Amino acid sequence: MASGSLLHPLRLALMLAGFVLMAFAASSAPALADLRICNQSTNQVSVALGYRAEKGWQSEGWWVAPPQKCAVVYQGDLHSRFFYLYVADDVGGGAWDGTNFMCTRDESFTIFGVEDCLARGYERTGFFEVDTQNRSDWTLQLTDPNNNDTTTTDNGDAAPLEGDPNASDQPPPDLPPDQGTDGGDAGGGGDDLGTD
């Protein structure tokens, strides 16, 4: 009877040690980082993503972000400083766009290359540049054009809707005039897409 009463605390101690080891292993796993788009507008939006992949330029779409929700458009550590986005307002018809042209289509897509979009049967769409500042995780807040609150997370940008009367075509005051939103090299670390 003495060995039976000793076996119970030993079994309990082994189970506890097993749980501690499992918790330690789970906590030491590397955290995944993402590129996430948070839709702070009043309408659902569809998001297309462009980036420089191992074998050249690649564009992908579509992710849907309902109002007040986020969509992860790139999973894992961000491999590049610059990513490019085109976001369409599914209800109001506007768009967050830019001057970095990539190929898209109306249905879900993964397209390699940015050249000759029309000749290859795709649409030629202007994307805006997102500078992730070489961080492994980035969140972009999309806001309505009439929302004057430009609060962003510590690691994100706010992108006003095309046609916003309060928006400026001028680069932000902290950038030299030749490194603004025209798809330029914004700090020397990225690739300029140019036009096709």
Contacts in CASP RR format, 6 or more apart in sequence:
PFRMAT RR
TARGET T0000
AUTHOR 0000-0000-0000
METHOD contacts of the structure
MODEL  1
MASGSLLHPLRLALMLAGFVLMAFAASSAPALADLRICNQSTNQVSVALG
YRAEKGWQSEGWWVAPPQKCAVVYQGDLHSRFFYLYVADDVGGGAWDGTN
FMCTRDESFTIFGVEDCLARGYERTGFFEVDTQNRSDWTLQLTDPNNNDT
TTTDNGDAAPLEGDPNASDQPPPDLPPDQGTDGGDAGGGGDDLGTD
32 75 0 8 1.000
32 76 0 8 1.000
32 77 0 8 1.000
33 76 0 8 1.000
33 77 0 8 1.000
33 78 0 8 1.000
33 135 0 8 1.000
33 136 0 8 1.000
33 137 0 8 1.000
34 72 0 8 1.000
34 74 0 8 1.000
34 75 0 8 1.000
34 76 0 8 1.000
34 137 0 8 1.000
34 138 0 8 1.000
35 49 0 8 1.000
35 72 0 8 1.000
35 73 0 8 1.000
35 74 0 8 1.000
35 78 0 8 1.000
35 83 0 8 1.000
35 130 0 8 1.000
35 132 0 8 1.000
35 137 0 8 1.000
35 138 0 8 1.000
35 140 0 8 1.000
36 70 0 8 1.000
36 71 0 8 1.000
36 72 0 8 1.000
36 73 0 8 1.000
36 138 0 8 1.000
36 139 0 8 1.000
36 140 0 8 1.000
37 45 0 8 1.000
37 47 0 8 1.000
37 63 0 8 1.000
37 65 0 8 1.000
37 70 0 8 1.000
37 71 0 8 1.000
37 73 0 8 1.000
37 85 0 8 1.000
37 87 0 8 1.000
37 139 0 8 1.000
37 140 0 8 1.000
37 142 0 8 1.000
38 65 0 8 1.000
38 69 0 8 1.000
38 70 0 8 1.000
38 139 0 8 1.000
38 140 0 8 1.000
38 141 0 8 1.000
38 142 0 8 1.000
39 45 0 8 1.000
39 65 0 8 1.000
39 66 0 8 1.000
39 67 0 8 1.000
39 68 0 8 1.000
39 69 0 8 1.000
39 70 0 8 1.000
39 71 0 8 1.000
39 142 0 8 1.000
40 67 0 8 1.000
40 68 0 8 1.000
40 141 0 8 1.000
40 142 0 8 1.000
40 143 0 8 1.000
40 144 0 8 1.000
40 147 0 8 1.000
41 67 0 8 1.000
41 89 0 8 1.000
41 142 0 8 1.000
41 143 0 8 1.000
41 144 0 8 1.000
41 147 0 8 1.000
41 161 0 8 1.000
42 67 0 8 1.000
42 144 0 8 1.000
43 67 0 8 1.000
43 89 0 8 1.000
43 90 0 8 1.000
43 91 0 8 1.000
43 92 0 8 1.000
44 64 0 8 1.000
44 65 0 8 1.000
44 66 0 8 1.000
44 67 0 8 1.000
44 89 0 8 1.000
44 90 0 8 1.000
44 91 0 8 1.000
45 64 0 8 1.000
45 65 0 8 1.000
45 87 0 8 1.000
45 88 0 8 1.000
45 89 0 8 1.000
45 90 0 8 1.000
45 142 0 8 1.000
46 61 0 8 1.000
46 62 0 8 1.000
46 63 0 8 1.000
46 64 0 8 1.000
46 65 0 8 1.000
46 87 0 8 1.000
46 88 0 8 1.000
46 90 0 8 1.000
47 61 0 8 1.000
47 62 0 8 1.000
47 63 0 8 1.000
47 64 0 8 1.000
47 65 0 8 1.000
47 71 0 8 1.000
47 73 0 8 1.000
47 85 0 8 1.000
47 86 0 8 1.000
47 87 0 8 1.000
48 59 0 8 1.000
48 60 0 8 1.000
48 61 0 8 1.000
48 62 0 8 1.000
48 85 0 8 1.000
48 86 0 8 1.000
48 87 0 8 1.000
48 88 0 8 1.000
48 102 0 8 1.000
48 104 0 8 1.000
48 125 0 8 1.000
48 127 0 8 1.000
49 59 0 8 1.000
49 60 0 8 1.000
49 61 0 8 1.000
49 63 0 8 1.000
49 73 0 8 1.000
49 74 0 8 1.000
49 83 0 8 1.000
49 84 0 8 1.000
49 85 0 8 1.000
50 57 0 8 1.000
50 58 0 8 1.000
50 59 0 8 1.000
50 60 0 8 1.000
50 83 0 8 1.000
50 84 0 8 1.000
50 85 0 8 1.000
50 102 0 8 1.000
50 127 0 8 1.000
51 57 0 8 1.000
51 58 0 8 1.000
51 74 0 8 1.000
51 79 0 8 1.000
51 80 0 8 1.000
51 82 0 8 1.000
51 83 0 8 1.000
51 84 0 8 1.000
52 58 0 8 1.000
52 80 0 8 1.000
52 82 0 8 1.000
52 191 0 8 1.000
53 112 0 8 1.000
55 112 0 8 1.000
56 112 0 8 1.000
56 113 0 8 1.000
57 102 0 8 1.000
57 112 0 8 1.000
57 113 0 8 1.000
57 114 0 8 1.000
57 193 0 8 1.000
58 110 0 8 1.000
58 111 0 8 1.000
58 112 0 8 1.000
58 113 0 8 1.000
59 84 0 8 1.000
59 102 0 8 1.000
59 103 0 8 1.000
59 104 0 8 1.000
59 109 0 8 1.000
59 110 0 8 1.000
59 111 0 8 1.000
59 113 0 8 1.000
59 114 0 8 1.000
59 127 0 8 1.000
60 73 0 8 1.000
60 109 0 8 1.000
60 110 0 8 1.000
60 111 0 8 1.000
61 104 0 8 1.000
61 108 0 8 1.000
61 109 0 8 1.000
61 110 0 8 1.000
62 108 0 8 1.000
62 109 0 8 1.000
63 71 0 8 1.000
63 72 0 8 1.000
63 73 0 8 1.000
64 71 0 8 1.000
64 90 0 8 1.000
65 71 0 8 1.000
65 142 0 8 1.000
70 139 0 8 1.000
73 85 0 8 1.000
74 83 0 8 1.000
76 136 0 8 1.000
77 136 0 8 1.000
77 137 0 8 1.000
78 132 0 8 1.000
78 135 0 8 1.000
78 136 0 8 1.000
78 137 0 8 1.000
78 138 0 8 1.000
80 132 0 8 1.000
80 190 0 8 1.000
81 131 0 8 1.000
81 132 0 8 1.000
81 133 0 8 1.000
81 134 0 8 1.000
81 189 0 8 1.000
81 190 0 8 1.000
82 129 0 8 1.000
82 130 0 8 1.000
82 131 0 8 1.000
82 132 0 8 1.000
82 186 0 8 1.000
82 189 0 8 1.000
82 190 0 8 1.000
82 191 0 8 1.000
83 129 0 8 1.000
83 130 0 8 1.000
83 132 0 8 1.000
83 138 0 8 1.000
84 100 0 8 1.000
84 102 0 8 1.000
84 127 0 8 1.000
84 128 0 8 1.000
84 129 0 8 1.000
84 130 0 8 1.000
84 193 0 8 1.000
85 96 0 8 1.000
85 127 0 8 1.000
85 128 0 8 1.000
85 130 0 8 1.000
85 140 0 8 1.000
85 159 0 8 1.000
86 95 0 8 1.000
86 96 0 8 1.000
86 97 0 8 1.000
86 98 0 8 1.000
86 102 0 8 1.000
86 104 0 8 1.000
86 125 0 8 1.000
86 126 0 8 1.000
86 127 0 8 1.000
86 128 0 8 1.000
87 95 0 8 1.000
87 96 0 8 1.000
87 97 0 8 1.000
87 142 0 8 1.000
87 159 0 8 1.000
88 94 0 8 1.000
88 95 0 8 1.000
89 95 0 8 1.000
89 161 0 8 1.000
94 161 0 8 1.000
94 162 0 8 1.000
95 161 0 8 1.000
95 162 0 8 1.000
96 128 0 8 1.000
96 142 0 8 1.000
96 159 0 8 1.000
96 160 0 8 1.000
96 161 0 8 1.000
96 162 0 8 1.000
97 125 0 8 1.000
97 126 0 8 1.000
97 127 0 8 1.000
97 128 0 8 1.000
97 162 0 8 1.000
98 126 0 8 1.000
98 127 0 8 1.000
98 128 0 8 1.000
98 129 0 8 1.000
98 181 0 8 1.000
98 183 0 8 1.000
99 126 0 8 1.000
99 128 0 8 1.000
99 181 0 8 1.000
99 182 0 8 1.000
99 183 0 8 1.000
99 195 0 8 1.000
100 126 0 8 1.000
100 127 0 8 1.000
100 128 0 8 1.000
100 129 0 8 1.000
100 183 0 8 1.000
100 193 0 8 1.000
100 194 0 8 1.000
101 114 0 8 1.000
101 117 0 8 1.000
101 124 0 8 1.000
101 125 0 8 1.000
101 126 0 8 1.000
101 127 0 8 1.000
101 193 0 8 1.000
101 194 0 8 1.000
101 195 0 8 1.000
101 196 0 8 1.000
102 111 0 8 1.000
102 113 0 8 1.000
102 114 0 8 1.000
102 117 0 8 1.000
102 124 0 8 1.000
102 125 0 8 1.000
102 126 0 8 1.000
102 127 0 8 1.000
102 193 0 8 1.000
103 111 0 8 1.000
103 113 0 8 1.000
103 114 0 8 1.000
103 117 0 8 1.000
103 120 0 8 1.000
103 122 0 8 1.000
103 123 0 8 1.000
103 124 0 8 1.000
103 125 0 8 1.000
104 111 0 8 1.000
104 117 0 8 1.000
104 122 0 8 1.000
104 123 0 8 1.000
104 125 0 8 1.000
105 111 0 8 1.000
105 121 0 8 1.000
105 122 0 8 1.000
105 123 0 8 1.000
106 123 0 8 1.000
109 122 0 8 1.000
111 122 0 8 1.000
114 193 0 8 1.000
114 196 0 8 1.000
115 196 0 8 1.000
116 196 0 8 1.000
117 123 0 8 1.000
117 124 0 8 1.000
117 125 0 8 1.000
117 196 0 8 1.000
118 124 0 8 1.000
124 196 0 8 1.000
127 193 0 8 1.000
128 159 0 8 1.000
128 181 0 8 1.000
129 181 0 8 1.000
129 183 0 8 1.000
129 184 0 8 1.000
129 186 0 8 1.000
130 138 0 8 1.000
130 140 0 8 1.000
130 157 0 8 1.000
131 157 0 8 1.000
131 186 0 8 1.000
131 187 0 8 1.000
132 138 0 8 1.000
133 155 0 8 1.000
135 155 0 8 1.000
137 155 0 8 1.000
138 155 0 8 1.000
138 156 0 8 1.000
139 152 0 8 1.000
139 153 0 8 1.000
139 155 0 8 1.000
139 156 0 8 1.000
140 156 0 8 1.000
140 157 0 8 1.000
140 158 0 8 1.000
140 159 0 8 1.000
141 151 0 8 1.000
141 152 0 8 1.000
141 153 0 8 1.000
141 156 0 8 1.000
141 157 0 8 1.000
141 158 0 8 1.000
141 159 0 8 1.000
142 158 0 8 1.000
142 159 0 8 1.000
142 161 0 8 1.000
143 149 0 8 1.000
143 150 0 8 1.000
143 158 0 8 1.000
143 159 0 8 1.000
143 160 0 8 1.000
143 161 0 8 1.000
144 161 0 8 1.000
145 160 0 8 1.000
145 161 0 8 1.000
145 163 0 8 1.000
145 164 0 8 1.000
145 165 0 8 1.000
145 166 0 8 1.000
145 167 0 8 1.000
148 166 0 8 1.000
150 158 0 8 1.000
151 158 0 8 1.000
152 158 0 8 1.000
160 166 0 8 1.000
160 167 0 8 1.000
169 181 0 8 1.000
170 177 0 8 1.000
171 177 0 8 1.000
171 179 0 8 1.000
171 180 0 8 1.000
171 181 0 8 1.000
171 182 0 8 1.000
172 180 0 8 1.000
175 186 0 8 1.000
178 184 0 8 1.000
179 185 0 8 1.000
179 186 0 8 1.000
179 187 0 8 1.000
180 186 0 8 1.000
183 192 0 8 1.000
183 193 0 8 1.000
183 194 0 8 1.000
184 192 0 8 1.000
185 191 0 8 1.000
185 192 0 8 1.000
END
